[in-house]
Amino acid sequence: MKNNLLSVLILGLLIVNIVLTSIMMFSVTGASKKTTELVTDIASVLRLELGEAGGAGTVPLSQTEVYNISEPMTVTLKSSEDGSTHYCLASVALSLNTKADGYKDYGSSESMATYEPLITSEIIDIIGSYTMDELMTSDTQNEAKQEILRRIQRMFDSKFVYNVSFSDIKFQ
């Protein structure tokens, strides 16, 4: 009799365990789906930002035209901690996507030369906001390039300019 009573008790606990497990499974599954959707959305946004920001790997070389700013720019840098004034001599090149919207309107060499003073002004403004010590690190140079790229894309209201590079940069 004790064995039967013990078996019935174990069977009852087993049924309660199955019921509670199924309730927990349904409640966790809903939250898990929502978490998965959130992670997927974040990943797609990050991929989108990486594609827009870096961009150099997404445009084939056959669709790329390089526009070199005609004159190297001498930029007065933000004063460093010791109070001395430093300068940066930079040659800048813009990579243009020949298949992108806006290239036909603004991408020709003559058109880019027309807008070169505006582009140069943006570049000088951004580079001048850093100290020499900051600009000597590659991370800050990349940050400056990305900011220059954002401003140029905003200026033209197009993403046909997809990369900014310093072909030569010197500090004094």
LOZA-640978 format. One record per residue (C-alpha): x, y, z; residue in one letter. Coordinates in steps of 0.02 Angstrom, whole numbers, plus 32768, in hexadecimal, padded with zeros to 4 digits. Layout:
residues N
+------+------+------+-----+
|   c1 |   c2 |   c3 | res |
+------+------+------+-----+
|    X |    Y |    Z |   A |
...
+------+------+------+-----+
end
This chain:
residues 172
+------+------+------+-----+
|   c1 |   c2 |   c3 | res |
+------+------+------+-----+
| 8000 | 8000 | 8000 |   M |
| 808F | 8076 | 8028 |   K |
| 80DE | 8055 | 7F7E |   N |
| 803B | 807C | 7F25 |   N |
| 8024 | 811B | 7F8A |   L |
| 80D7 | 814D | 7F65 |   L |
| 80BF | 8127 | 7EAC |   S |
| 8020 | 8191 | 7EA8 |   V |
| 807D | 8220 | 7EFF |   L |
| 810D | 8214 | 7E82 |   I |
| 8091 | 8210 | 7DF1 |   L |
| 8038 | 82AA | 7E37 |   G |
| 80DC | 8308 | 7E4A |   L |
| 810D | 82D3 | 7D9A |   L |
| 806B | 8319 | 7D53 |   I |
| 8081 | 83BC | 7DB4 |   V |
| 8134 | 83C6 | 7D73 |   N |
| 80FB | 83AF | 7CBE |   I |
| 8073 | 8433 | 7CD1 |   V |
| 80EA | 84B2 | 7D1F |   L |
| 8170 | 848D | 7C9D |   T |
| 80F5 | 84A8 | 7C0E |   S |
| 80B7 | 854C | 7C5B |   I |
| 816A | 8587 | 7C6F |   M |
| 8195 | 8552 | 7BBD |   M |
| 8106 | 85B6 | 7B71 |   F |
| 812F | 8651 | 7BD8 |   S |
| 81E9 | 8649 | 7BAF |   V |
| 81CA | 8627 | 7AF6 |   T |
| 816C | 86CB | 7ADF |   G |
| 81F4 | 872F | 7B34 |   A |
| 8278 | 86D1 | 7AD2 |   S |
| 8223 | 86FD | 7A2C |   K |
| 821E | 87B5 | 7A5C |   K |
| 82D6 | 87B2 | 7A8E |   T |
| 8305 | 875C | 79EB |   T |
| 82A6 | 87E0 | 7986 |   E |
| 82FD | 886C | 79E6 |   L |
| 83A9 | 8820 | 79CA |   V |
| 8381 | 8808 | 7911 |   T |
| 834A | 88BE | 7901 |   D |
| 83E8 | 88FC | 7957 |   I |
| 8456 | 888E | 78EA |   A |
| 8403 | 88CE | 784B |   S |
| 841B | 8983 | 7882 |   V |
| 84D2 | 8963 | 78AA |   L |
| 84EC | 8911 | 7800 |   R |
| 8499 | 89A7 | 77AE |   L |
| 8507 | 8A22 | 780B |   E |
| 85A4 | 89C0 | 77E4 |   L |
| 8573 | 89BC | 772D |   G |
| 8558 | 8A78 | 7729 |   E |
| 85EC | 8AA9 | 7792 |   A |
| 8674 | 8A3B | 774F |   G |
| 862D | 8A22 | 76A4 |   G |
| 86D6 | 8A09 | 7651 |   A |
| 86C1 | 894D | 764A |   G |
| 8611 | 8956 | 7602 |   T |
| 8638 | 89B8 | 7563 |   V |
| 869A | 895D | 74DC |   P |
| 8737 | 89B0 | 749E |   L |
| 86ED | 89B8 | 73EF |   S |
| 8665 | 8A2D | 7433 |   Q |
| 86DF | 8A9A | 7493 |   T |
| 8725 | 8B42 | 745F |   E |
| 87A3 | 8B9B | 74CE |   V |
| 879C | 8C57 | 74DD |   Y |
| 8838 | 8CA6 | 7529 |   N |
| 8824 | 8D4F | 757C |   I |
| 8895 | 8DBA | 750E |   S |
| 8903 | 8E08 | 7594 |   E |
| 8946 | 8DBF | 7636 |   P |
| 88F2 | 8E16 | 76C8 |   M |
| 8950 | 8E68 | 7756 |   T |
| 88E0 | 8E64 | 77EE |   V |
| 88FD | 8EB8 | 7895 |   T |
| 88D7 | 8E36 | 7919 |   L |
| 8885 | 8E51 | 79C1 |   K |
| 8903 | 8E87 | 7A44 |   S |
| 894E | 8DF7 | 7AA4 |   S |
| 895D | 8DEC | 7B61 |   E |
| 8A05 | 8E44 | 7B5F |   D |
| 89B4 | 8ED9 | 7B06 |   G |
| 8A1E | 8ECF | 7A69 |   S |
| 89D2 | 8EDD | 79BC |   T |
| 89E6 | 8E4D | 7944 |   H |
| 89BF | 8E3A | 788C |   Y |
| 8989 | 8DAB | 781D |   C |
| 89B2 | 8D9C | 7765 |   L |
| 8935 | 8D25 | 7715 |   A |
| 8910 | 8CEA | 7665 |   S |
| 8860 | 8CA7 | 765A |   V |
| 8812 | 8C32 | 75DA |   A |
| 8759 | 8C0C | 75C8 |   L |
| 871B | 8B66 | 7584 |   S |
| 8681 | 8B7B | 7516 |   L |
| 8605 | 8AF3 | 74E6 |   N |
| 85E1 | 8B0E | 742C |   T |
| 853E | 8AAA | 7436 |   K |
| 84F4 | 8B04 | 74CD |   A |
| 846A | 8B86 | 74C9 |   D |
| 84B2 | 8C34 | 74C3 |   G |
| 854F | 8C05 | 7465 |   Y |
| 8509 | 8C42 | 73BF |   K |
| 84DC | 8CEA | 740E |   D |
| 8577 | 8D09 | 7478 |   Y |
| 85F9 | 8C82 | 7452 |   G |
| 8652 | 8CC7 | 73B9 |   S |
| 86FE | 8D13 | 73D2 |   S |
| 86BE | 8DBF | 739E |   E |
| 862C | 8DB6 | 7416 |   S |
| 8699 | 8D79 | 74A5 |   M |
| 8715 | 8E05 | 7482 |   A |
| 8685 | 8E82 | 7490 |   T |
| 8659 | 8E40 | 753D |   Y |
| 870D | 8E28 | 7575 |   E |
| 8711 | 8EC7 | 75E1 |   P |
| 8679 | 8E88 | 7643 |   L |
| 86C4 | 8DDB | 7656 |   I |
| 876B | 8E25 | 768B |   T |
| 8713 | 8E92 | 770C |   S |
| 86BF | 8DFA | 775A |   E |
| 8763 | 8D9A | 775E |   I |
| 87C1 | 8E2B | 77AE |   I |
| 8736 | 8E42 | 782E |   D |
| 873B | 8D8B | 7862 |   I |
| 87F7 | 8D72 | 7863 |   I |
| 880F | 8E17 | 78BF |   G |
| 87A1 | 8DDB | 794D |   S |
| 8825 | 8D5A | 7983 |   Y |
| 88CD | 8D6F | 79D7 |   T |
| 896B | 8D2B | 7989 |   M |
| 8977 | 8CA1 | 7A0B |   D |
| 88C5 | 8C6B | 79E7 |   E |
| 88DC | 8C68 | 792A |   L |
| 897A | 8C03 | 7933 |   M |
| 8915 | 8B6A | 7969 |   T |
| 88C4 | 8B04 | 78E0 |   S |
| 881F | 8AF7 | 7940 |   D |
| 880B | 8BB4 | 7944 |   T |
| 883E | 8BC3 | 788D |   Q |
| 87B7 | 8B43 | 7861 |   N |
| 873A | 8BA4 | 78CB |   E |
| 8769 | 8C44 | 786F |   A |
| 8757 | 8BEE | 77C6 |   K |
| 86AA | 8BAE | 77F5 |   Q |
| 8673 | 8C5B | 782E |   E |
| 86B6 | 8CA9 | 778C |   I |
| 8657 | 8C23 | 772A |   L |
| 85B5 | 8C44 | 7789 |   R |
| 85C0 | 8CFF | 776B |   R |
| 85E9 | 8CED | 76B2 |   I |
| 855A | 8C73 | 769A |   Q |
| 84E6 | 8CEC | 76F4 |   R |
| 8527 | 8D7C | 7688 |   M |
| 8500 | 8D21 | 75E6 |   F |
| 8467 | 8CCA | 762E |   D |
| 84AA | 8C2C | 75DF |   S |
| 851B | 8B9A | 7608 |   K |
| 857E | 8B98 | 7566 |   F |
| 8617 | 8BCC | 75CC |   V |
| 8631 | 8B2D | 762F |   Y |
| 86E2 | 8B3B | 7674 |   N |
| 875D | 8BC0 | 76AD |   V |
| 8815 | 8B9C | 76B7 |   S |
| 88B0 | 8BFE | 76E5 |   F |
| 892E | 8BD9 | 765E |   S |
| 89B3 | 8C3B | 76BD |   D |
| 89A9 | 8C84 | 776C |   I |
| 8A34 | 8CDB | 77CA |   K |
| 8A39 | 8D34 | 7871 |   F |
| 8AA4 | 8DC1 | 78B5 |   Q |
+------+------+------+-----+
end
